[in-house]
Amino acid sequence: MIQDLCGENTCDADGCERGLTEPQLVFDTDAGRRAAYECACGAVTVTVVRSESTR
Ligand SMILES: [Zn+2]
């Protein structure tokens, strides 16, 4: 699943509210920077940080 980054990351899995700190994987796309976090429960949460417009 993809969720917008709102300053705080939490696990996407149902019933899991663990906070996510260090992304295991970060990659840049045209839409922004994506970060994949692997939670202790085994779920992977992907966040997108939209680039601020430079216009
Ligand atoms: Zn979790």
mmCIF file of the protein (N, C-alpha, C, O) and its ligand, coordinates in Angstrom:
data_MODEL
# 
_entry.id   MODEL 
# 
loop_
_entity.id 
_entity.type 
_entity.pdbx_number_of_molecules 
1 polymer     1 
2 non-polymer 1 
# 
_entity_poly.entity_id                      1 
_entity_poly.type                           'polypeptide(L)' 
_entity_poly.nstd_linkage                   no 
_entity_poly.nstd_monomer                   no 
_entity_poly.pdbx_seq_one_letter_code       MIQDLCGENTCDADGCERGLTEPQLVFDTDAGRRAAYECACGAVTVTVVRSESTR 
_entity_poly.pdbx_seq_one_letter_code_can   MIQDLCGENTCDADGCERGLTEPQLVFDTDAGRRAAYECACGAVTVTVVRSESTR 
_entity_poly.pdbx_strand_id                 A 
# 
loop_
_entity_poly_seq.entity_id 
_entity_poly_seq.num 
_entity_poly_seq.mon_id 
_entity_poly_seq.hetero 
1 1  MET n 
1 2  ILE n 
1 3  GLN n 
1 4  ASP n 
1 5  LEU n 
1 6  CYS n 
1 7  GLY n 
1 8  GLU n 
1 9  ASN n 
1 10 THR n 
1 11 CYS n 
1 12 ASP n 
1 13 ALA n 
1 14 ASP n 
1 15 GLY n 
1 16 CYS n 
1 17 GLU n 
1 18 ARG n 
1 19 GLY n 
1 20 LEU n 
1 21 THR n 
1 22 GLU n 
1 23 PRO n 
1 24 GLN n 
1 25 LEU n 
1 26 VAL n 
1 27 PHE n 
1 28 ASP n 
1 29 THR n 
1 30 ASP n 
1 31 ALA n 
1 32 GLY n 
1 33 ARG n 
1 34 ARG n 
1 35 ALA n 
1 36 ALA n 
1 37 TYR n 
1 38 GLU n 
1 39 CYS n 
1 40 ALA n 
1 41 CYS n 
1 42 GLY n 
1 43 ALA n 
1 44 VAL n 
1 45 THR n 
1 46 VAL n 
1 47 THR n 
1 48 VAL n 
1 49 VAL n 
1 50 ARG n 
1 51 SER n 
1 52 GLU n 
1 53 SER n 
1 54 THR n 
1 55 ARG n 
# 
loop_
_struct_asym.id 
_struct_asym.entity_id 
A 1 
B 2 
# 
loop_
_chem_comp.id 
_chem_comp.type 
_chem_comp.mon_nstd_flag 
ALA 'L-peptide linking' y 
ARG 'L-peptide linking' y 
ASN 'L-peptide linking' y 
ASP 'L-peptide linking' y 
CYS 'L-peptide linking' y 
GLN 'L-peptide linking' y 
GLU 'L-peptide linking' y 
GLY 'peptide linking'   y 
ILE 'L-peptide linking' y 
LEU 'L-peptide linking' y 
MET 'L-peptide linking' y 
PHE 'L-peptide linking' y 
PRO 'L-peptide linking' y 
SER 'L-peptide linking' y 
THR 'L-peptide linking' y 
TYR 'L-peptide linking' y 
VAL 'L-peptide linking' y 
ZN  non-polymer         . 
# 
_pdbx_entity_nonpoly.entity_id   2 
_pdbx_entity_nonpoly.name        ? 
_pdbx_entity_nonpoly.comp_id     ZN 
# 
_pdbx_nonpoly_scheme.asym_id         B 
_pdbx_nonpoly_scheme.entity_id       2 
_pdbx_nonpoly_scheme.mon_id          ZN 
_pdbx_nonpoly_scheme.ndb_seq_num     1 
_pdbx_nonpoly_scheme.pdb_seq_num     101 
_pdbx_nonpoly_scheme.auth_seq_num    101 
_pdbx_nonpoly_scheme.pdb_mon_id      ZN 
_pdbx_nonpoly_scheme.auth_mon_id     ZN 
_pdbx_nonpoly_scheme.pdb_strand_id   A 
_pdbx_nonpoly_scheme.pdb_ins_code    . 
# 
loop_
_atom_site.group_PDB 
_atom_site.id 
_atom_site.type_symbol 
_atom_site.label_atom_id 
_atom_site.label_alt_id 
_atom_site.label_comp_id 
_atom_site.label_asym_id 
_atom_site.label_entity_id 
_atom_site.label_seq_id 
_atom_site.pdbx_PDB_ins_code 
_atom_site.Cartn_x 
_atom_site.Cartn_y 
_atom_site.Cartn_z 
_atom_site.occupancy 
_atom_site.B_iso_or_equiv 
_atom_site.pdbx_formal_charge 
_atom_site.auth_seq_id 
_atom_site.auth_comp_id 
_atom_site.auth_asym_id 
_atom_site.auth_atom_id 
_atom_site.pdbx_PDB_model_num 
ATOM   1   N  N  . MET A 1 1  ? 0.845  -1.203 0.000   1.00 0.00 ? 1   MET A N  1 
ATOM   2   C  CA . MET A 1 1  ? 0.000  0.000  0.000   1.00 0.00 ? 1   MET A CA 1 
ATOM   3   C  C  . MET A 1 1  ? 0.876  1.246  0.000   1.00 0.00 ? 1   MET A C  1 
ATOM   4   O  O  . MET A 1 1  ? 2.022  1.235  0.450   1.00 0.00 ? 1   MET A O  1 
ATOM   5   N  N  . ILE A 1 2  ? 0.315  2.275  -0.501  1.00 0.00 ? 2   ILE A N  1 
ATOM   6   C  CA . ILE A 1 2  ? 1.032  3.556  -0.538  1.00 0.00 ? 2   ILE A CA 1 
ATOM   7   C  C  . ILE A 1 2  ? 0.274  4.556  0.321   1.00 0.00 ? 2   ILE A C  1 
ATOM   8   O  O  . ILE A 1 2  ? -0.942 4.698  0.193   1.00 0.00 ? 2   ILE A O  1 
ATOM   9   N  N  . GLN A 1 3  ? 0.969  5.225  1.166   1.00 0.00 ? 3   GLN A N  1 
ATOM   10  C  CA . GLN A 1 3  ? 0.302  6.244  1.971   1.00 0.00 ? 3   GLN A CA 1 
ATOM   11  C  C  . GLN A 1 3  ? 1.089  7.540  1.894   1.00 0.00 ? 3   GLN A C  1 
ATOM   12  O  O  . GLN A 1 3  ? 2.313  7.543  1.761   1.00 0.00 ? 3   GLN A O  1 
ATOM   13  N  N  . ASP A 1 4  ? 0.368  8.620  1.981   1.00 0.00 ? 4   ASP A N  1 
ATOM   14  C  CA . ASP A 1 4  ? 1.046  9.897  1.952   1.00 0.00 ? 4   ASP A CA 1 
ATOM   15  C  C  . ASP A 1 4  ? 1.779  10.116 3.259   1.00 0.00 ? 4   ASP A C  1 
ATOM   16  O  O  . ASP A 1 4  ? 1.310  9.737  4.333   1.00 0.00 ? 4   ASP A O  1 
ATOM   17  N  N  . LEU A 1 5  ? 2.910  10.720 3.145   1.00 0.00 ? 5   LEU A N  1 
ATOM   18  C  CA . LEU A 1 5  ? 3.687  10.999 4.342   1.00 0.00 ? 5   LEU A CA 1 
ATOM   19  C  C  . LEU A 1 5  ? 3.135  12.240 5.030   1.00 0.00 ? 5   LEU A C  1 
ATOM   20  O  O  . LEU A 1 5  ? 3.061  13.317 4.439   1.00 0.00 ? 5   LEU A O  1 
ATOM   21  N  N  . CYS A 1 6  ? 2.759  12.072 6.262   1.00 0.00 ? 6   CYS A N  1 
ATOM   22  C  CA . CYS A 1 6  ? 2.175  13.187 7.018   1.00 0.00 ? 6   CYS A CA 1 
ATOM   23  C  C  . CYS A 1 6  ? 3.038  13.528 8.221   1.00 0.00 ? 6   CYS A C  1 
ATOM   24  O  O  . CYS A 1 6  ? 2.532  13.960 9.257   1.00 0.00 ? 6   CYS A O  1 
ATOM   25  N  N  . GLY A 1 7  ? 4.305  13.337 8.084   1.00 0.00 ? 7   GLY A N  1 
ATOM   26  C  CA . GLY A 1 7  ? 5.197  13.705 9.171   1.00 0.00 ? 7   GLY A CA 1 
ATOM   27  C  C  . GLY A 1 7  ? 5.483  12.559 10.128  1.00 0.00 ? 7   GLY A C  1 
ATOM   28  O  O  . GLY A 1 7  ? 6.511  12.542 10.804  1.00 0.00 ? 7   GLY A O  1 
ATOM   29  N  N  . GLU A 1 8  ? 4.573  11.614 10.176  1.00 0.00 ? 8   GLU A N  1 
ATOM   30  C  CA . GLU A 1 8  ? 4.783  10.481 11.082  1.00 0.00 ? 8   GLU A CA 1 
ATOM   31  C  C  . GLU A 1 8  ? 4.400  9.207  10.364  1.00 0.00 ? 8   GLU A C  1 
ATOM   32  O  O  . GLU A 1 8  ? 3.338  9.133  9.746   1.00 0.00 ? 8   GLU A O  1 
ATOM   33  N  N  . ASN A 1 9  ? 5.247  8.217  10.439  1.00 0.00 ? 9   ASN A N  1 
ATOM   34  C  CA . ASN A 1 9  ? 4.977  6.960  9.766   1.00 0.00 ? 9   ASN A CA 1 
ATOM   35  C  C  . ASN A 1 9  ? 4.589  5.899  10.775  1.00 0.00 ? 9   ASN A C  1 
ATOM   36  O  O  . ASN A 1 9  ? 5.231  5.732  11.811  1.00 0.00 ? 9   ASN A O  1 
ATOM   37  N  N  . THR A 1 10 ? 3.540  5.197  10.452  1.00 0.00 ? 10  THR A N  1 
ATOM   38  C  CA . THR A 1 10 ? 3.177  4.046  11.260  1.00 0.00 ? 10  THR A CA 1 
ATOM   39  C  C  . THR A 1 10 ? 2.930  2.872  10.329  1.00 0.00 ? 10  THR A C  1 
ATOM   40  O  O  . THR A 1 10 ? 2.681  3.049  9.136   1.00 0.00 ? 10  THR A O  1 
ATOM   41  N  N  . CYS A 1 11 ? 3.002  1.697  10.878  1.00 0.00 ? 11  CYS A N  1 
ATOM   42  C  CA . CYS A 1 11 ? 2.831  0.484  10.087  1.00 0.00 ? 11  CYS A CA 1 
ATOM   43  C  C  . CYS A 1 11 ? 1.430  0.430  9.485   1.00 0.00 ? 11  CYS A C  1 
ATOM   44  O  O  . CYS A 1 11 ? 0.451  0.874  10.084  1.00 0.00 ? 11  CYS A O  1 
ATOM   45  N  N  . ASP A 1 12 ? 1.371  -0.128 8.283   1.00 0.00 ? 12  ASP A N  1 
ATOM   46  C  CA . ASP A 1 12 ? 0.118  -0.212 7.536   1.00 0.00 ? 12  ASP A CA 1 
ATOM   47  C  C  . ASP A 1 12 ? -0.731 -1.414 7.922   1.00 0.00 ? 12  ASP A C  1 
ATOM   48  O  O  . ASP A 1 12 ? -1.925 -1.458 7.628   1.00 0.00 ? 12  ASP A O  1 
ATOM   49  N  N  . ALA A 1 13 ? -0.124 -2.368 8.570   1.00 0.00 ? 13  ALA A N  1 
ATOM   50  C  CA . ALA A 1 13 ? -0.827 -3.624 8.832   1.00 0.00 ? 13  ALA A CA 1 
ATOM   51  C  C  . ALA A 1 13 ? -1.984 -3.416 9.811   1.00 0.00 ? 13  ALA A C  1 
ATOM   52  O  O  . ALA A 1 13 ? -1.911 -2.594 10.725  1.00 0.00 ? 13  ALA A O  1 
ATOM   53  N  N  . ASP A 1 14 ? -3.048 -4.182 9.592   1.00 0.00 ? 14  ASP A N  1 
ATOM   54  C  CA . ASP A 1 14 ? -4.196 -4.094 10.486  1.00 0.00 ? 14  ASP A CA 1 
ATOM   55  C  C  . ASP A 1 14 ? -3.781 -4.454 11.903  1.00 0.00 ? 14  ASP A C  1 
ATOM   56  O  O  . ASP A 1 14 ? -3.108 -5.459 12.131  1.00 0.00 ? 14  ASP A O  1 
ATOM   57  N  N  . GLY A 1 15 ? -4.185 -3.631 12.838  1.00 0.00 ? 15  GLY A N  1 
ATOM   58  C  CA . GLY A 1 15 ? -3.924 -3.929 14.237  1.00 0.00 ? 15  GLY A CA 1 
ATOM   59  C  C  . GLY A 1 15 ? -2.510 -3.645 14.682  1.00 0.00 ? 15  GLY A C  1 
ATOM   60  O  O  . GLY A 1 15 ? -2.148 -3.911 15.828  1.00 0.00 ? 15  GLY A O  1 
ATOM   61  N  N  . CYS A 1 16 ? -1.708 -3.106 13.782  1.00 0.00 ? 16  CYS A N  1 
ATOM   62  C  CA . CYS A 1 16 ? -0.327 -2.801 14.132  1.00 0.00 ? 16  CYS A CA 1 
ATOM   63  C  C  . CYS A 1 16 ? -0.130 -1.291 14.067  1.00 0.00 ? 16  CYS A C  1 
ATOM   64  O  O  . CYS A 1 16 ? -0.359 -0.674 13.027  1.00 0.00 ? 16  CYS A O  1 
ATOM   65  N  N  . GLU A 1 17 ? 0.284  -0.714 15.151  1.00 0.00 ? 17  GLU A N  1 
ATOM   66  C  CA . GLU A 1 17 ? 0.454  0.742  15.203  1.00 0.00 ? 17  GLU A CA 1 
ATOM   67  C  C  . GLU A 1 17 ? 1.900  1.104  15.474  1.00 0.00 ? 17  GLU A C  1 
ATOM   68  O  O  . GLU A 1 17 ? 2.197  2.198  15.955  1.00 0.00 ? 17  GLU A O  1 
ATOM   69  N  N  . ARG A 1 18 ? 2.778  0.205  15.171  1.00 0.00 ? 18  ARG A N  1 
ATOM   70  C  CA . ARG A 1 18 ? 4.184  0.492  15.423  1.00 0.00 ? 18  ARG A CA 1 
ATOM   71  C  C  . ARG A 1 18 ? 4.642  1.690  14.592  1.00 0.00 ? 18  ARG A C  1 
ATOM   72  O  O  . ARG A 1 18 ? 4.247  1.866  13.439  1.00 0.00 ? 18  ARG A O  1 
ATOM   73  N  N  . GLY A 1 19 ? 5.459  2.476  15.199  1.00 0.00 ? 19  GLY A N  1 
ATOM   74  C  CA . GLY A 1 19 ? 6.046  3.577  14.457  1.00 0.00 ? 19  GLY A CA 1 
ATOM   75  C  C  . GLY A 1 19 ? 7.189  3.069  13.595  1.00 0.00 ? 19  GLY A C  1 
ATOM   76  O  O  . GLY A 1 19 ? 7.850  2.084  13.925  1.00 0.00 ? 19  GLY A O  1 
ATOM   77  N  N  . LEU A 1 20 ? 7.407  3.757  12.488  1.00 0.00 ? 20  LEU A N  1 
ATOM   78  C  CA . LEU A 1 20 ? 8.486  3.372  11.588  1.00 0.00 ? 20  LEU A CA 1 
ATOM   79  C  C  . LEU A 1 20 ? 9.514  4.488  11.567  1.00 0.00 ? 20  LEU A C  1 
ATOM   80  O  O  . LEU A 1 20 ? 9.172  5.663  11.434  1.00 0.00 ? 20  LEU A O  1 
ATOM   81  N  N  . THR A 1 21 ? 10.742 4.119  11.696  1.00 0.00 ? 21  THR A N  1 
ATOM   82  C  CA . THR A 1 21 ? 11.780 5.141  11.813  1.00 0.00 ? 21  THR A CA 1 
ATOM   83  C  C  . THR A 1 21 ? 12.699 5.164  10.602  1.00 0.00 ? 21  THR A C  1 
ATOM   84  O  O  . THR A 1 21 ? 12.671 6.104  9.807   1.00 0.00 ? 21  THR A O  1 
ATOM   85  N  N  . GLU A 1 22 ? 13.502 4.141  10.468  1.00 0.00 ? 22  GLU A N  1 
ATOM   86  C  CA . GLU A 1 22 ? 14.483 4.145  9.390   1.00 0.00 ? 22  GLU A CA 1 
ATOM   87  C  C  . GLU A 1 22 ? 13.976 3.328  8.205   1.00 0.00 ? 22  GLU A C  1 
ATOM   88  O  O  . GLU A 1 22 ? 13.676 2.144  8.353   1.00 0.00 ? 22  GLU A O  1 
ATOM   89  N  N  . PRO A 1 23 ? 13.879 3.946  7.041   1.00 0.00 ? 23  PRO A N  1 
ATOM   90  C  CA . PRO A 1 23 ? 13.458 3.179  5.865   1.00 0.00 ? 23  PRO A CA 1 
ATOM   91  C  C  . PRO A 1 23 ? 14.537 2.190  5.451   1.00 0.00 ? 23  PRO A C  1 
ATOM   92  O  O  . PRO A 1 23 ? 15.732 2.477  5.505   1.00 0.00 ? 23  PRO A O  1 
ATOM   93  N  N  . GLN A 1 24 ? 14.075 1.020  5.037   1.00 0.00 ? 24  GLN A N  1 
ATOM   94  C  CA . GLN A 1 24 ? 15.010 0.016  4.531   1.00 0.00 ? 24  GLN A CA 1 
ATOM   95  C  C  . GLN A 1 24 ? 15.420 0.335  3.105   1.00 0.00 ? 24  GLN A C  1 
ATOM   96  O  O  . GLN A 1 24 ? 16.489 -0.057 2.638   1.00 0.00 ? 24  GLN A O  1 
ATOM   97  N  N  . LEU A 1 25 ? 14.534 1.062  2.424   1.00 0.00 ? 25  LEU A N  1 
ATOM   98  C  CA . LEU A 1 25 ? 14.765 1.321  1.002   1.00 0.00 ? 25  LEU A CA 1 
ATOM   99  C  C  . LEU A 1 25 ? 14.208 2.695  0.669   1.00 0.00 ? 25  LEU A C  1 
ATOM   100 O  O  . LEU A 1 25 ? 13.084 3.023  1.049   1.00 0.00 ? 25  LEU A O  1 
ATOM   101 N  N  . VAL A 1 26 ? 14.978 3.484  -0.028  1.00 0.00 ? 26  VAL A N  1 
ATOM   102 C  CA . VAL A 1 26 ? 14.517 4.799  -0.454  1.00 0.00 ? 26  VAL A CA 1 
ATOM   103 C  C  . VAL A 1 26 ? 14.837 4.958  -1.930  1.00 0.00 ? 26  VAL A C  1 
ATOM   104 O  O  . VAL A 1 26 ? 15.954 4.682  -2.369  1.00 0.00 ? 26  VAL A O  1 
ATOM   105 N  N  . PHE A 1 27 ? 13.860 5.401  -2.681  1.00 0.00 ? 27  PHE A N  1 
ATOM   106 C  CA . PHE A 1 27 ? 14.131 5.631  -4.095  1.00 0.00 ? 27  PHE A CA 1 
ATOM   107 C  C  . PHE A 1 27 ? 13.328 6.820  -4.585  1.00 0.00 ? 27  PHE A C  1 
ATOM   108 O  O  . PHE A 1 27 ? 12.215 7.076  -4.124  1.00 0.00 ? 27  PHE A O  1 
ATOM   109 N  N  . ASP A 1 28 ? 13.912 7.537  -5.525  1.00 0.00 ? 28  ASP A N  1 
ATOM   110 C  CA . ASP A 1 28 ? 13.281 8.743  -6.045  1.00 0.00 ? 28  ASP A CA 1 
ATOM   111 C  C  . ASP A 1 28 ? 12.555 8.444  -7.341  1.00 0.00 ? 28  ASP A C  1 
ATOM   112 O  O  . ASP A 1 28 ? 13.062 7.728  -8.205  1.00 0.00 ? 28  ASP A O  1 
ATOM   113 N  N  . THR A 1 29 ? 11.361 9.003  -7.464  1.00 0.00 ? 29  THR A N  1 
ATOM   114 C  CA . THR A 1 29 ? 10.613 8.903  -8.710  1.00 0.00 ? 29  THR A CA 1 
ATOM   115 C  C  . THR A 1 29 ? 10.167 10.303 -9.094  1.00 0.00 ? 29  THR A C  1 
ATOM   116 O  O  . THR A 1 29 ? 10.358 11.257 -8.340  1.00 0.00 ? 29  THR A O  1 
ATOM   117 N  N  . ASP A 1 30 ? 9.571  10.415 -10.275 1.00 0.00 ? 30  ASP A N  1 
ATOM   118 C  CA . ASP A 1 30 ? 9.077  11.721 -10.712 1.00 0.00 ? 30  ASP A CA 1 
ATOM   119 C  C  . ASP A 1 30 ? 8.025  12.259 -9.756  1.00 0.00 ? 30  ASP A C  1 
ATOM   120 O  O  . ASP A 1 30 ? 7.864  13.472 -9.623  1.00 0.00 ? 30  ASP A O  1 
ATOM   121 N  N  . ALA A 1 31 ? 7.307  11.357 -9.090  1.00 0.00 ? 31  ALA A N  1 
ATOM   122 C  CA . ALA A 1 31 ? 6.228  11.768 -8.192  1.00 0.00 ? 31  ALA A CA 1 
ATOM   123 C  C  . ALA A 1 31 ? 6.739  12.122 -6.807  1.00 0.00 ? 31  ALA A C  1 
ATOM   124 O  O  . ALA A 1 31 ? 5.992  12.652 -5.984  1.00 0.00 ? 31  ALA A O  1 
ATOM   125 N  N  . GLY A 1 32 ? 7.981  11.839 -6.550  1.00 0.00 ? 32  GLY A N  1 
ATOM   126 C  CA . GLY A 1 32 ? 8.511  12.143 -5.230  1.00 0.00 ? 32  GLY A CA 1 
ATOM   127 C  C  . GLY A 1 32 ? 9.385  11.010 -4.719  1.00 0.00 ? 32  GLY A C  1 
ATOM   128 O  O  . GLY A 1 32 ? 9.648  10.030 -5.417  1.00 0.00 ? 32  GLY A O  1 
ATOM   129 N  N  . ARG A 1 33 ? 9.816  11.173 -3.503  1.00 0.00 ? 33  ARG A N  1 
ATOM   130 C  CA . ARG A 1 33 ? 10.691 10.173 -2.907  1.00 0.00 ? 33  ARG A CA 1 
ATOM   131 C  C  . ARG A 1 33 ? 9.854  9.110  -2.211  1.00 0.00 ? 33  ARG A C  1 
ATOM   132 O  O  . ARG A 1 33 ? 8.961  9.429  -1.426  1.00 0.00 ? 33  ARG A O  1 
ATOM   133 N  N  . ARG A 1 34 ? 10.137 7.885  -2.491  1.00 0.00 ? 34  ARG A N  1 
ATOM   134 C  CA . ARG A 1 34 ? 9.417  6.794  -1.848  1.00 0.00 ? 34  ARG A CA 1 
ATOM   135 C  C  . ARG A 1 34 ? 10.334 6.090  -0.884  1.00 0.00 ? 34  ARG A C  1 
ATOM   136 O  O  . ARG A 1 34 ? 11.518 5.878  -1.145  1.00 0.00 ? 34  ARG A O  1 
ATOM   137 N  N  . ALA A 1 35 ? 9.757  5.742  0.224   1.00 0.00 ? 35  ALA A N  1 
ATOM   138 C  CA . ALA A 1 35 ? 10.538 5.033  1.227   1.00 0.00 ? 35  ALA A CA 1 
ATOM   139 C  C  . ALA A 1 35 ? 9.773  3.787  1.653   1.00 0.00 ? 35  ALA A C  1 
ATOM   140 O  O  . ALA A 1 35 ? 8.575  3.850  1.929   1.00 0.00 ? 35  ALA A O  1 
ATOM   141 N  N  . ALA A 1 36 ? 10.455 2.675  1.704   1.00 0.00 ? 36  ALA A N  1 
ATOM   142 C  CA . ALA A 1 36 ? 9.837  1.427  2.120   1.00 0.00 ? 36  ALA A CA 1 
ATOM   143 C  C  . ALA A 1 36 ? 10.367 1.059  3.504   1.00 0.00 ? 36  ALA A C  1 
ATOM   144 O  O  . ALA A 1 36 ? 11.574 0.989  3.737   1.00 0.00 ? 36  ALA A O  1 
ATOM   145 N  N  . TYR A 1 37 ? 9.425  0.827  4.409   1.00 0.00 ? 37  TYR A N  1 
ATOM   146 C  CA . TYR A 1 37 ? 9.777  0.468  5.777   1.00 0.00 ? 37  TYR A CA 1 
ATOM   147 C  C  . TYR A 1 37 ? 9.319  -0.944 6.048   1.00 0.00 ? 37  TYR A C  1 
ATOM   148 O  O  . TYR A 1 37 ? 8.188  -1.314 5.729   1.00 0.00 ? 37  TYR A O  1 
ATOM   149 N  N  . GLU A 1 38 ? 10.196 -1.730 6.634   1.00 0.00 ? 38  GLU A N  1 
ATOM   150 C  CA . GLU A 1 38 ? 9.790  -3.061 7.048   1.00 0.00 ? 38  GLU A CA 1 
ATOM   151 C  C  . GLU A 1 38 ? 9.578  -3.051 8.545   1.00 0.00 ? 38  GLU A C  1 
ATOM   152 O  O  . GLU A 1 38 ? 10.485 -2.750 9.321   1.00 0.00 ? 38  GLU A O  1 
ATOM   153 N  N  . CYS A 1 39 ? 8.360  -3.386 8.935   1.00 0.00 ? 39  CYS A N  1 
ATOM   154 C  CA . CYS A 1 39 ? 7.996  -3.361 10.343  1.00 0.00 ? 39  CYS A CA 1 
ATOM   155 C  C  . CYS A 1 39 ? 8.438  -4.653 11.016  1.00 0.00 ? 39  CYS A C  1 
ATOM   156 O  O  . CYS A 1 39 ? 8.706  -5.661 10.362  1.00 0.00 ? 39  CYS A O  1 
ATOM   157 N  N  . ALA A 1 40 ? 8.507  -4.590 12.346  1.00 0.00 ? 40  ALA A N  1 
ATOM   158 C  CA . ALA A 1 40 ? 8.857  -5.785 13.107  1.00 0.00 ? 40  ALA A CA 1 
ATOM   159 C  C  . ALA A 1 40 ? 7.830  -6.886 12.915  1.00 0.00 ? 40  ALA A C  1 
ATOM   160 O  O  . ALA A 1 40 ? 8.139  -8.061 13.112  1.00 0.00 ? 40  ALA A O  1 
ATOM   161 N  N  . CYS A 1 41 ? 6.601  -6.519 12.530  1.00 0.00 ? 41  CYS A N  1 
ATOM   162 C  CA . CYS A 1 41 ? 5.547  -7.518 12.318  1.00 0.00 ? 41  CYS A CA 1 
ATOM   163 C  C  . CYS A 1 41 ? 5.689  -8.184 10.955  1.00 0.00 ? 41  CYS A C  1 
ATOM   164 O  O  . CYS A 1 41 ? 5.001  -9.163 10.668  1.00 0.00 ? 41  CYS A O  1 
ATOM   165 N  N  . GLY A 1 42 ? 6.571  -7.665 10.120  1.00 0.00 ? 42  GLY A N  1 
ATOM   166 C  CA . GLY A 1 42 ? 6.796  -8.287 8.826   1.00 0.00 ? 42  GLY A CA 1 
ATOM   167 C  C  . GLY A 1 42 ? 6.150  -7.545 7.670   1.00 0.00 ? 42  GLY A C  1 
ATOM   168 O  O  . GLY A 1 42 ? 6.467  -7.808 6.510   1.00 0.00 ? 42  GLY A O  1 
ATOM   169 N  N  . ALA A 1 43 ? 5.237  -6.609 7.976   1.00 0.00 ? 43  ALA A N  1 
ATOM   170 C  CA . ALA A 1 43 ? 4.583  -5.843 6.914   1.00 0.00 ? 43  ALA A CA 1 
ATOM   171 C  C  . ALA A 1 43 ? 5.545  -4.800 6.360   1.00 0.00 ? 43  ALA A C  1 
ATOM   172 O  O  . ALA A 1 43 ? 6.412  -4.286 7.066   1.00 0.00 ? 43  ALA A O  1 
ATOM   173 N  N  . VAL A 1 44 ? 5.368  -4.506 5.090   1.00 0.00 ? 44  VAL A N  1 
ATOM   174 C  CA . VAL A 1 44 ? 6.167  -3.456 4.467   1.00 0.00 ? 44  VAL A CA 1 
ATOM   175 C  C  . VAL A 1 44 ? 5.248  -2.285 4.142   1.00 0.00 ? 44  VAL A C  1 
ATOM   176 O  O  . VAL A 1 44 ? 4.222  -2.454 3.483   1.00 0.00 ? 44  VAL A O  1 
ATOM   177 N  N  . THR A 1 45 ? 5.618  -1.114 4.603   1.00 0.00 ? 45  THR A N  1 
ATOM   178 C  CA . THR A 1 45 ? 4.841  0.093  4.357   1.00 0.00 ? 45  THR A CA 1 
ATOM   179 C  C  . THR A 1 45 ? 5.634  1.009  3.442   1.00 0.00 ? 45  THR A C  1 
ATOM   180 O  O  . THR A 1 45 ? 6.817  1.261  3.671   1.00 0.00 ? 45  THR A O  1 
ATOM   181 N  N  . VAL A 1 46 ? 4.973  1.505  2.405   1.00 0.00 ? 46  VAL A N  1 
ATOM   182 C  CA . VAL A 1 46 ? 5.650  2.399  1.469   1.00 0.00 ? 46  VAL A CA 1 
ATOM   183 C  C  . VAL A 1 46 ? 5.055  3.792  1.606   1.00 0.00 ? 46  VAL A C  1 
ATOM   184 O  O  . VAL A 1 46 ? 3.836  3.962  1.579   1.00 0.00 ? 46  VAL A O  1 
ATOM   185 N  N  . THR A 1 47 ? 5.909  4.771  1.751   1.00 0.00 ? 47  THR A N  1 
ATOM   186 C  CA . THR A 1 47 ? 5.444  6.149  1.856   1.00 0.00 ? 47  THR A CA 1 
ATOM   187 C  C  . THR A 1 47 ? 5.949  6.939  0.662   1.00 0.00 ? 47  THR A C  1 
ATOM   188 O  O  . THR A 1 47 ? 6.959  6.598  0.048   1.00 0.00 ? 47  THR A O  1 
ATOM   189 N  N  . VAL A 1 48 ? 5.229  7.989  0.353   1.00 0.00 ? 48  VAL A N  1 
ATOM   190 C  CA . VAL A 1 48 ? 5.634  8.875  -0.729  1.00 0.00 ? 48  VAL A CA 1 
ATOM   191 C  C  . VAL A 1 48 ? 5.760  10.286 -0.183  1.00 0.00 ? 48  VAL A C  1 
ATOM   192 O  O  . VAL A 1 48 ? 4.840  10.800 0.453   1.00 0.00 ? 48  VAL A O  1 
ATOM   193 N  N  . VAL A 1 49 ? 6.878  10.894 -0.428  1.00 0.00 ? 49  VAL A N  1 
ATOM   194 C  CA . VAL A 1 49 ? 7.051  12.291 -0.072  1.00 0.00 ? 49  VAL A CA 1 
ATOM   195 C  C  . VAL A 1 49 ? 7.029  13.089 -1.359  1.00 0.00 ? 49  VAL A C  1 
ATOM   196 O  O  . VAL A 1 49 ? 7.964  13.021 -2.158  1.00 0.00 ? 49  VAL A O  1 
ATOM   197 N  N  . ARG A 1 50 ? 5.972  13.835 -1.556  1.00 0.00 ? 50  ARG A N  1 
ATOM   198 C  CA . ARG A 1 50 ? 5.885  14.604 -2.796  1.00 0.00 ? 50  ARG A CA 1 
ATOM   199 C  C  . ARG A 1 50 ? 6.874  15.751 -2.775  1.00 0.00 ? 50  ARG A C  1 
ATOM   200 O  O  . ARG A 1 50 ? 7.030  16.455 -1.777  1.00 0.00 ? 50  ARG A O  1 
ATOM   201 N  N  . SER A 1 51 ? 7.519  15.912 -3.880  1.00 0.00 ? 51  SER A N  1 
ATOM   202 C  CA . SER A 1 51 ? 8.470  17.010 -3.987  1.00 0.00 ? 51  SER A CA 1 
ATOM   203 C  C  . SER A 1 51 ? 7.715  18.327 -3.999  1.00 0.00 ? 51  SER A C  1 
ATOM   204 O  O  . SER A 1 51 ? 6.686  18.473 -4.659  1.00 0.00 ? 51  SER A O  1 
ATOM   205 N  N  . GLU A 1 52 ? 8.253  19.284 -3.249  1.00 0.00 ? 52  GLU A N  1 
ATOM   206 C  CA . GLU A 1 52 ? 7.664  20.612 -3.304  1.00 0.00 ? 52  GLU A CA 1 
ATOM   207 C  C  . GLU A 1 52 ? 7.882  21.172 -4.701  1.00 0.00 ? 52  GLU A C  1 
ATOM   208 O  O  . GLU A 1 52 ? 8.940  20.999 -5.306  1.00 0.00 ? 52  GLU A O  1 
ATOM   209 N  N  . SER A 1 53 ? 6.859  21.843 -5.191  1.00 0.00 ? 53  SER A N  1 
ATOM   210 C  CA . SER A 1 53 ? 6.978  22.424 -6.524  1.00 0.00 ? 53  SER A CA 1 
ATOM   211 C  C  . SER A 1 53 ? 8.101  23.450 -6.555  1.00 0.00 ? 53  SER A C  1 
ATOM   212 O  O  . SER A 1 53 ? 8.239  24.284 -5.660  1.00 0.00 ? 53  SER A O  1 
ATOM   213 N  N  . THR A 1 54 ? 8.895  23.362 -7.609  1.00 0.00 ? 54  THR A N  1 
ATOM   214 C  CA . THR A 1 54 ? 9.989  24.314 -7.729  1.00 0.00 ? 54  THR A CA 1 
ATOM   215 C  C  . THR A 1 54 ? 9.620  25.463 -8.638  1.00 0.00 ? 54  THR A C  1 
ATOM   216 O  O  . THR A 1 54 ? 10.445 26.327 -8.933  1.00 0.00 ? 54  THR A O  1 
ATOM   217 N  N  . ARG A 1 55 ? 8.367  25.468 -9.083  1.00 0.00 ? 55  ARG A N  1 
ATOM   218 C  CA . ARG A 1 55 ? 7.941  26.545 -9.958  1.00 0.00 ? 55  ARG A CA 1 
ATOM   219 C  C  . ARG A 1 55 ? 7.641  27.803 -9.170  1.00 0.00 ? 55  ARG A C  1 
ATOM   220 O  O  . ARG A 1 55 ? 7.264  28.820 -9.750  1.00 0.00 ? 55  ARG A O  1 
HETATM 221 ZN ZN . ZN  B 2 .  ? 3.623  -3.640 11.775  1.00 0.00 2 101 ZN  A ZN 1 
# 
